[in-house]
Amino acid sequence: MAIDQIHIKDLLLRTIIGVNEDERHNKQDVVINITLYTDHTAAAASDDIANTINYKTIAKQTIKLVEESQFYLVEKMALEIVNLCLADPRVERAVVTVEKPGALRFTRSVGVTIDRTRADIGLTGTSA
């Protein structure tokens, strides 16, 4: 099976994230990067969106999840986005990075990356 990628880069959202008192009351920026691993063979051959992952749908679902959330940890947010991505049976692996710009003095951002396959979370098979 071919393993191809879809990238959603630098999705900038505002949400409640963090453990400090001010972070629990004031929305902060987060920057999200998502890489979805899948097989593009059918989509490339057919030129039909029905044969691929609709990245607009994944982006909208991510926006809804993040903007309605109030996570304490970026690790939890990243894992929930990974789970959202892997809910599409065509996604074999999802890598999600969540960054908090300006979270530490003298840094551009601080973040985490969660990398999971369907097997890692107990899912098997695809519908591709």
C-alpha positions in Angstrom: 0.0 0.0 0.0 1.2 3.5 -0.9 1.6 5.9 2.0 0.9 9.4 0.8 0.3 12.6 2.9 -2.1 15.4 3.3 -0.9 18.5 5.2 -2.9 21.1 7.0 -0.4 23.8 8.0 -0.4 26.6 10.5 -4.1 26.5 11.4 -4.3 29.5 13.8 -7.1 29.2 16.4 -8.0 30.8 19.8 -9.1 28.7 22.8 -8.9 28.2 26.5 -5.7 26.2 27.1 -3.4 25.9 30.1 -3.2 25.3 33.8 -2.6 28.8 35.1 -5.5 30.8 36.4 -5.3 33.5 33.7 -5.1 30.8 31.0 -8.4 29.4 32.3 -10.1 32.7 31.6 -8.4 34.2 28.6 -8.3 32.6 25.2 -4.9 32.1 23.7 -3.6 31.4 20.2 -2.7 27.9 19.2 -1.1 26.9 16.0 -2.0 23.4 14.7 -0.3 21.4 12.0 -1.8 18.1 10.8 -0.3 15.4 8.6 -2.6 12.6 7.4 -1.1 9.4 6.0 -3.3 7.6 3.4 -3.2 6.0 0.0 -3.9 8.5 -2.8 -3.8 5.8 -5.6 -7.6 5.8 -6.2 -8.0 9.6 -5.9 -5.1 10.3 -8.3 -6.4 7.8 -10.8 -10.1 9.0 -10.7 -9.6 12.7 -10.0 -12.7 12.3 -7.7 -12.9 13.9 -4.2 -15.0 10.9 -3.1 -11.8 8.8 -3.3 -9.8 10.9 -0.9 -9.9 12.5 2.5 -11.6 15.9 2.4 -9.1 18.1 4.2 -11.7 20.9 4.5 -13.9 18.6 6.5 -11.0 17.7 8.8 -10.1 21.4 9.2 -13.7 22.3 10.1 -13.9 19.5 12.6 -10.6 20.5 14.2 -11.8 24.2 14.4 -15.0 23.1 16.1 -13.2 20.8 18.6 -10.5 23.4 19.5 -12.7 26.5 19.7 -15.3 24.7 21.9 -12.7 23.0 24.2 -11.1 24.0 27.4 -8.1 21.7 27.7 -5.5 22.0 30.4 -2.7 20.4 28.3 -1.6 20.8 24.7 -0.9 17.0 24.8 -4.6 16.3 25.4 -5.7 18.7 22.6 -3.2 17.1 20.2 -4.4 13.6 21.1 -8.1 14.6 20.6 -7.3 16.0 17.2 -5.4 12.8 16.3 -8.5 10.8 17.3 -10.7 13.0 15.2 -8.5 12.4 12.2 -8.3 8.6 12.7 -12.1 8.5 12.8 -11.9 8.6 9.0 -11.1 5.0 8.1 -8.9 6.1 5.2 -6.4 7.8 7.5 -3.8 5.2 8.4 -1.7 7.6 10.6 -2.1 11.1 11.9 0.7 13.4 13.2 -0.6 16.5 15.0 1.5 19.3 16.4 -0.1 21.9 18.7 2.0 25.0 19.6 1.3 27.9 22.0 3.0 31.0 20.6 4.7 33.1 23.3 4.1 30.5 26.0 7.7 30.9 27.2 9.8 34.1 27.3 12.5 34.2 24.6 10.8 31.5 22.5 8.5 31.8 19.4 6.4 28.9 20.7 6.2 25.8 22.7 4.4 22.7 21.5 4.0 19.0 21.4 3.6 16.4 18.6 1.4 13.4 18.8 1.9 10.6 16.2 -0.5 7.7 16.1 -1.6 5.0 13.7 -4.9 3.2 13.6 -3.3 0.2 15.3 -2.0 2.4 18.1 -5.6 3.3 19.1 -7.0 -0.1 18.5 -8.5 0.5 15.1 -7.9 -1.9 12.2 -8.7 -2.0 8.5 -9.6 0.7 6.1 -12.4 1.4 3.7 -10.1 2.5 0.9 
